[in-house]
């Protein structure tokens, strides 16, 4: 029986971007299925960046810890970074040994996918004879970060070498399974697309809502992943007919992407209607979404989008607000247009604007669809039930 799982990741805790939320959701599901979860973050955080970051804690019943904070001198002097890297790996070995000696881990989830990190950390965990499970929610770096359509041969060869260390995979979409099975080699695979912590949306916390109706996008405003320009253009086509309405964009983009989006807004003469709201706190998210008039998401036609599944989909649908998604990845395999949400062809701002207009002019009908979406996602993507199936998968494939 699976009773104890470790997670090794580069993401922030307890608050962070979509991957952090995803890890927290399935960690909570594992805990509710009587699995002890230990999250170890090897994110490079320099001491002068700490602010409110806690070295360790418990969130949703899972224990998390940052193994090491880097000396700020390492920003300019490589020798300090090298020393910190060595200390980080020693601390990883010590922490795993300490936790494993009396109560062994059944497996370790490896929640990163670059070959350099594989080389640095896989053998440290394998030393303890702990089975490793590869976890990925996107294509590898050349596709994800550089918008390539394929991974170079030399990089694939390194992936094949490292993937010999994994006993199984947990992937976000069927497209990812096809990639890893065909480009690397087959492994037992569990598809874990969107996963939700429904209890977050029953919280008493209330966002400071001022009564202005708004359409809401929430993400990281990374234009390689989300086609926010499409949303802005669609909004510009309808805003004059709904003068009270604003578009609120939540996320912290790069300076380049923010500048591009601000230029887009300015050129469309809607600067007084589009609000860049920055990052929303983990506890704020449910209330912000539930107070919105419409929730929007848009992905481009890219290889990267093909392999993903929006983490925000589950949160949007749980909010019981009419939600608009573009048809990409595995979305339409699960979510039905005008039954659970509204699905639009990607990179088509005119079609997107027509859908927004329909929702706003037929809002009672749109709310009925939204409520059906909430019921559907609650029944099919709840963290406890999904991780119960995951635990059963691990029980079978780790024997």
For each residue, the residues with C-beta under 8 A, 3 or more apart:
1: 395
2: 5 35 106 107 391 394 395 398
3: 34 35 36 106
4: 35 36 37 38 103 104 105 106
5: 2 30 35 36 37 38 105 106 107 108 109
6: 37 38 39 40 96 99 105 107 108 109 125 130
7: 23 27 37 38 39 40 108 109 111 135
8: 40 42 92 108 109 110 111 112 121 125
9: 19 23 39 40 41 42 43 109 111 112
10: 41 42 43 111 112 117
11: 16 17 19 20 23 41 43 111
12: 15 16 17 20 41 43 53
13: 16 20 23 24 39 41 57 59 64 66
14: 20 24 57 59 64 282
15: 12 20 281 282
16: 11 12 13 19 20 21
17: 11 12 20 21 220
18: 21 22 219 220 311 312
19: 9 11 16 22 23 111 137 311
20: 11 12 13 14 15 16 17 23 24
21: 16 17 18 24 25 282 311 315
22: 18 19 25 26 137 195 311
23: 7 9 11 13 19 20 26 27 39 111
24: 13 14 20 21 27 28 59 60 62 197
25: 21 22 28 29 195 196 197 383
26: 22 23 29 30 192 195 383 386 387 390
27: 7 23 24 30 31 37 39 59 60 61 62
28: 24 25 31 32 60 61 62 197 383
29: 25 26 32 33 195 197 382 383 384 385 386 387 388 390
30: 5 26 27 33 35 37 62 387 390 391
31: 27 28 34 35 36 37 60 61 62
32: 28 29 61 383 384 387
33: 29 30 384 387 388 391
34: 3 31
35: 2 3 4 5 30 31 387 391
36: 3 4 5 31 103
37: 4 5 6 7 27 30 31 61 62 63
38: 4 5 6 7 62 63 64 65 99 105
39: 6 7 9 13 23 27 62 63 64 65
40: 6 7 8 9 64 65 67 92 95 96
41: 9 10 11 12 13 64 65 66 67
42: 8 9 10 67 68 88 92 117 121
43: 9 10 11 12 66
44: 70
45: 49 50 53 66 69 70
46: 49 69 70 71 72 74 75
47: 50 69 70 71 72
48: 72
49: 45 46 53
50: 45 47 53 69
51:
52:
53: 12 45 49 50 66
54: 57
55: 65 66 69
56: 63 64 65 66
57: 13 14 54 63 64 65
58: 61 62 63 64
59: 13 14 24 27 62 64
60: 24 27 28 31 197
61: 27 28 31 32 37 58
62: 24 27 28 30 31 37 38 39 58 59
63: 37 38 39 56 57 58
64: 13 14 38 39 40 41 56 57 58 59
65: 38 39 40 41 55 56 57 95
66: 13 41 43 45 53 55 56 69
67: 40 41 42 88 91 92 95
68: 42 84 87 88 91
69: 45 46 47 50 55 66
70: 44 45 46 47 74 80 81 84
71: 46 47 74 80 83 84
72: 46 47 48 75
73: 76 77 80
74: 46 70 71 77 78 80 81 83 84
75: 46 72
76: 73
77: 73 74 80 81
78: 74 81 82
79: 82 83
80: 70 71 73 74 77 83 84
81: 70 74 77 78 84 85
82: 78 79 85 86
83: 71 74 79 80 86 87
84: 68 70 71 74 80 81 87 88
85: 81 82 88 89 120
86: 82 83 89 90
87: 68 83 84 90 91
88: 42 67 68 84 85 91 92
89: 85 86 92 93 120 121 124
90: 86 87 93 94
91: 67 68 87 88 94 95
92: 8 40 42 67 88 89 95 96 121 124
93: 89 90 96 97 124 127
94: 90 91 97 98
95: 40 65 67 91 92 98 99
96: 6 40 92 93 99 100 105 124 125 128 130
97: 93 94 100 101 128
98: 94 95 101
99: 6 38 95 96 103 105
100: 96 97 103 104 105 128 130
101: 97 98 104
102:
103: 4 36 99 100
104: 4 100 101 130
105: 4 5 6 38 96 99 100 108 128 130
106: 2 3 4 5 131 394 398
107: 2 5 6 130 131 132 133 167 394 398
108: 5 6 7 8 105 125 130 131 132 133
109: 5 6 7 8 9 133 135 170
110: 8 118 121 122 125 132 133 134 135 166
111: 7 8 9 10 11 19 23 135
112: 8 9 10 117
113: 134 136 140 141
114: 117 118 140 141
115: 118 119 155 158 159 162
116: 119 120
117: 10 42 112 114 120 121
118: 110 114 115 121 122 158 162 165
119: 115 116 122 162
120: 85 89 116 117 124
121: 8 42 89 92 110 117 118 124 125
122: 110 118 119 125 126 132 162 165
123: 126 127 165
124: 89 92 93 96 120 121 127
125: 6 8 96 108 110 121 122 128 130 132
126: 122 123 129 130 132 165
127: 93 123 124
128: 96 97 100 105 125
129: 126
130: 6 96 100 104 105 107 108 125 126
131: 106 107 108 167 168 398
132: 107 108 110 122 125 126 165 166 167
133: 107 108 109 110 166 167 168 169 170 394
134: 110 113 163 166 168 169 170 187
135: 7 109 110 111 169 170 171
136: 113 169 170 171 172 176 180
137: 19 22 171 172 176 308 309 311
138: 143 144 172 176 304 307 308
139: 143 144 151 176 179 303 304 307
140: 113 114 143 144 151 155 159
141: 113 114 144 145 146
142: 145 146 148 150 151 152 155
143: 138 139 140 146 147 148 149 150 151 303 304 307
144: 138 139 140 141 224 304
145: 141 142 224
146: 141 142 143
147: 143 224 302 303 304
148: 142 143 151 303
149: 143 303
150: 142 143 303
151: 139 140 142 143 148 155 156 159 183
152: 142 155 156
153: 156 157
154: 157 158
155: 115 140 142 151 152 158 159
156: 151 152 153 159 160 183 184
157: 153 154 160 161
158: 115 118 154 155 161 162
159: 115 140 151 155 156 162 163 183 184
160: 156 157 163 164 184 185
161: 157 158 164
162: 115 118 119 122 158 159 165 166
163: 134 159 160 166 180 184 185 187
164: 160 161
165: 118 122 123 126 132 162
166: 110 132 133 134 162 163 169 187
167: 107 131 132 133 187 188 397 398
168: 131 133 134 187 188 189 190 393 394 397 398
169: 133 134 135 136 166 177 180 187 188 189 190
170: 109 133 134 135 136 189 190 192 390
171: 135 136 137 176 177 180 189 190 191 192
172: 136 137 138 176 191 192 193 307 308 309
173: 176 177 191 193 307 308 309 329 330
174: 177 178 191 330 333
175: 178 179 306 307 329 330
176: 136 137 138 139 171 172 173 179 180 307
177: 169 171 173 174 180 181 189 191
178: 174 175 181 182
179: 139 175 176 182 183 184 307
180: 136 163 169 171 176 177 183 184 187 189
181: 177 178 184 185 186 187 189
182: 178 179
183: 151 156 159 179 180
184: 156 159 160 163 179 180 181
185: 160 163 181
186: 181 189
187: 134 163 166 167 168 169 180 181
188: 167 168 169 393 397
189: 168 169 170 171 177 180 181 186
190: 168 169 170 171 389 390 393
191: 171 172 173 174 177
192: 26 170 171 172 195 386 390
193: 172 173 309 330 334 381
194: 309 310 311 313 314 377 381
195: 22 25 26 29 192 314 381 383 386 387
196: 25 314 315 318 377 378 381 382 383
197: 24 25 28 29 60 200 383
198: 201 202 318 378 382 383
199: 202 203
200: 197 203 285 286 318
201: 198 286 290 315 318 319
202: 198 199
203: 199 200 283 286 287
204:
205: 283 284 286 287
206: 209 287
207: 284 287 288 291
208:
209: 206 287 291
210:
211:
212: 244 246
213: 244 245 246 293
214: 245 246 247 248 275 291 292 293
215: 235 245 246 247 248 292 293 294 295 296 356
216: 248 250 288 289 292 293 294 295 296 321
217: 226 228 231 247 248 249 250 251 295 296 297 298
218: 250 251 280 285 288 289 295 312 315
219: 18 222 225 226 228 250 251 297 312
220: 17 18 225 226 251 252 253
221: 226 228 249 251 252 253 257 258 261
222: 219 225 226 251 253 254 257
223: 226 227 228 229 253 257 260 261
224: 144 145 147 302 304
225: 219 220 222 299 304 305 308
226: 217 219 220 221 222 223 297 298 299 300
227: 223 230 231 298 299 300 326 346 347
228: 217 219 221 223 231 232 249 261 298
229: 223 232 233 260 261 264
230: 227 233 234 298 300 326 346 347 348 349 352
231: 217 227 228 234 235 247 296 298 352
232: 228 229 235 236 247 261 264 265 268 270 274
233: 229 230 236 237 264 268 349 352 353
234: 230 231 237 238 349 350 352 353 356
235: 215 231 232 238 239 247 270 273 274 353 356
236: 232 233 239 268 269 270
237: 233 234 349 350 353
238: 234 235 241 242 353 356 357 360
239: 235 236 242 243 245 247 270 273
240: 243
241: 238 357
242: 238 239 245 360
243: 239 240
244: 212 213
245: 213 214 215 239 242 273 293 360
246: 212 213 214 215 273 274 275
247: 214 215 217 231 232 235 239 270 273 274 275
248: 214 215 216 217 275 277 292
249: 217 221 228 261 274 275 276 277
250: 216 217 218 219 277 278 279 280 288
251: 217 218 219 220 221 222 278 279
252: 220 221 278 279
253: 220 221 222 223 257 258 261
254: 222 257 258
255: 258 259
256: 259 260
257: 221 222 223 253 254 260 261
258: 221 253 254 255 261 262 276
259: 255 256 262 263
260: 223 229 256 257 263 264
261: 221 223 228 229 232 249 253 257 258 264 265 276
262: 258 259 265 266 276
263: 259 260 266 267
264: 229 232 233 260 261 267 268
265: 232 261 262 268 270 271 274
266: 262 263 269 271
267: 263 264
268: 232 233 236 264 265
269: 236 266
270: 232 235 236 239 247 265 273 274
271: 265 266 274
272:
273: 235 239 245 246 247 270
274: 232 235 246 247 249 265 270 271
275: 214 246 247 248 249
276: 249 258 261 262
277: 248 249 250 280
278: 250 251 252
279: 250 251 252
280: 218 250 277 284 285 288
281: 15 284 285
282: 14 15 21 285
283: 203 205 286
284: 205 207 280 281 287 288
285: 200 218 280 281 282 288 289 315
286: 200 201 203 205 283 289 290 315 318 319
287: 203 205 206 207 209 284 290 291
288: 207 216 218 250 280 284 285 291 292
289: 216 218 285 286 292 295 315 316 318 319 321
290: 201 286 287 319 320 321
291: 207 209 214 287 288
292: 214 215 216 248 288 289 295 319 321
293: 213 214 215 216 245 321 322 360
294: 215 216 321 322 323 324 356 359 360 366
295: 215 216 217 218 289 292 316 319 321 322 323 324
296: 215 216 217 231 323 324 356
297: 217 219 226 310 312 313 316 323 324 325 326
298: 217 226 227 228 230 231 324 325 326 346 352
299: 225 226 227 302 305 308 310 326 328 329 346
300: 226 227 230 305 328 346 347
301: 305 328 346 347
302: 147 224 299 305 306
303: 139 143 147 148 149 150 306 307
304: 138 139 143 144 147 224 225 307 308
305: 225 299 300 301 302 308 328 329 346
306: 175 302 303 328 329
307: 138 139 143 172 173 175 176 179 303 304 329
308: 137 138 172 173 225 299 304 305 328 329
309: 137 172 173 193 194 313 329 330 331
310: 194 297 299 313 325 329 331
311: 18 19 21 22 137 194 314 315
312: 18 218 219 297 315 316
313: 194 297 309 310 316 317 323 325 331 335 377
314: 194 195 196 311 317 318 377 381
315: 21 196 201 218 285 286 289 311 312 318 319
316: 289 295 297 312 313 319 321 323 325 341
317: 313 314 320 323 335 340 341 370 373 374 376 377
318: 196 198 200 201 286 289 314 315 374 377 378
319: 201 286 289 290 292 295 315 316 323 370 374
320: 290 317 367 370 371 373 374
321: 216 289 290 292 293 294 295 316 370
322: 293 294 295 341 342 359 363 366 367 369 370
323: 294 295 296 297 313 316 317 319 341 342 370 373
324: 294 295 296 297 298 341 342 343 344 352 355 356 359
325: 297 298 310 313 316 331 335 341 342 343 344
326: 227 230 297 298 299 343 344 345 346 347 352
327: 331 332 343 344 345 346
328: 299 300 301 305 306 308 331 346
329: 173 175 299 305 306 307 308 309 310
330: 173 174 175 193 309 333 334
331: 309 310 313 325 327 328 334 335 343
332: 327 335 336 337 343
333: 174 330
334: 193 330 331 380
335: 313 317 325 331 332 340 341 343 373 376
336: 332 339 340 343
337: 332 341 342 343
338: 342 369
339: 336 369 372 373
340: 317 335 336 369 372 373 376 377
341: 316 317 322 323 324 325 335 337 369 370 373
342: 322 323 324 325 337 338 355 358 359 366 369
343: 324 325 326 327 331 332 335 336 337
344: 324 325 326 327 348 351 352 355
345: 326 327 348 351
346: 227 230 298 299 300 301 305 326 327 328
347: 227 230 300 301 326
348: 230 344 345 351 352
349: 230 233 234 237 352 353
350: 234 237 353 354
351: 344 345 348 354 355
352: 230 231 233 234 298 324 326 344 348 349 355 356
353: 233 234 235 237 238 349 350 356 357
354: 350 351 357 358
355: 324 342 344 351 352 358 359
356: 215 234 235 238 294 296 324 352 353 359 360
357: 238 241 353 354 360 361
358: 342 354 355 361 362 366
359: 294 322 324 342 355 356 362 363 366
360: 238 242 245 293 294 356 357 363
361: 357 358
362: 358 359 365 366
363: 322 359 360 366 367
364: 367 368
365: 362 368 369
366: 294 322 342 358 359 362 363 369 370
367: 320 322 363 364 370 371
368: 364 365 371 372
369: 322 338 339 340 341 342 365 366 372 373
370: 317 319 320 321 322 323 341 366 367 373 374
371: 320 367 368 374 375
372: 339 340 368 369 375 376
373: 317 320 323 335 339 340 341 369 370 376 377
374: 317 318 319 320 370 371 377 378
375: 371 372 378 379
376: 317 335 340 372 373 379 380
377: 194 196 313 314 317 318 340 373 374 380 381
378: 196 198 318 374 375 381 382
379: 375 376 382
380: 334 376 377
381: 193 194 195 196 314 377 378 386
382: 29 196 198 378 379 385 386
383: 25 26 28 29 32 195 196 197 198 386 387
384: 29 32 33 387 388
385: 29 382 388 389
386: 26 29 192 195 381 382 383 389 390
387: 26 29 30 32 33 35 195 383 384 390 391
388: 29 33 384 385 391 392
389: 190 385 386 392 393
390: 26 29 30 170 190 192 386 387 393 394
391: 2 30 33 35 387 388 394 395
392: 388 389 395 396
393: 168 188 190 389 390 396 397
394: 2 106 107 133 168 390 391 397 398
395: 1 2 391 392 398 399
396: 392 393 399
397: 167 168 188 393 394
398: 2 106 107 131 167 168 394 395
399: 395 396
